[in-house]
Amino acid sequence: MIDKKYTDNKLVVFGGLSAVIVALCCFTPLLVWGLAALGLAGLVAYVDVALLPLLAIVLGITYLGIEQVRKQDEATCDDTCTP
């Protein structure tokens, strides 16, 4: 079960949802179909150039959000907390 403190952090939620969307566009032909439907099939050659760095960025945002939650937990933790 997902802990509520992670879902309350906007960086974790935004980063996680963005990572799923970008990963779907990277590893499936979803974006290619979308561009072809819009008549922009010529941009398909540049998809990987944009999507792979974008995936790295949103995964980094997710990591920052998770680290924020962990630091808040450590700051509020007393002697009864288990490592």
N, C-alpha and C positions, 0 to 999 in steps of 0.2 A: 504494500500500500504506500502511496506517495505521502510524504510528510507535509503537513499544511504549511510549515515554514518555508518550504521550497516553492510551493504554489503561490505564496504571498509575495515572493520576490519577483519583481517585474523583469529583471534581467534573465532569470532562469526561464520564465514563461516565454518571453519574447525570443530568446535565443533558441530554446527547444523547438518551438513551433516553426521558427524560421529555418532551423537546421533540417527539419523534416521536409519542409517545402522545397528547399534548395536541393536536398538529397534526391527527392523524387524527380526533380527536373534534371539532375545530373545523371542519374542511373536508369532512367526510363525515357522513352521517347515522348514524354508528355509535353515538354517545351517545344520540341520539334513539330509536333502536331499542332500546337497552339500557334506557332509562328507561321506554319504553312496555311492554317485556316485564315490568318490575318493578311496573307499575301506577303509576308516578310521572310520567306524561306531562304533568301540570300544571306540572312544573318545567322543561319545555322552554323556556319563555319566558325563563328566567333563565340559560340555558346560556352565551350569549355574554357576559353580565355577569361570569361567573366564569372562563370559559376563556381569553378574550383577555388579561386581566391575568396569568393563570397561565402562558400561553405566553411572555409578556414576562419573567416571573420566571425560568423555567427556561432561557430563552435567555441571560439575564444570568448565571446560575450556570455555564452552559457557557463563556461568555466569560471569567469569572473563572478557571476551571480552565485554559483555554488560556493565559491570561496568566501564571498560576503556572508552567506548563511553560516558557514563553518566558523568564521571569525566571531560572529555574533554569538554563536553557541558557546565558544570558548570564553568569551568575555562575561557571559552570564552564568557560567558553570561554577558551582561551588565544590566543596570537598566530597560531596556525595556522588558526583558524576563519575561514571566509569569510562575508561579510555576506549 
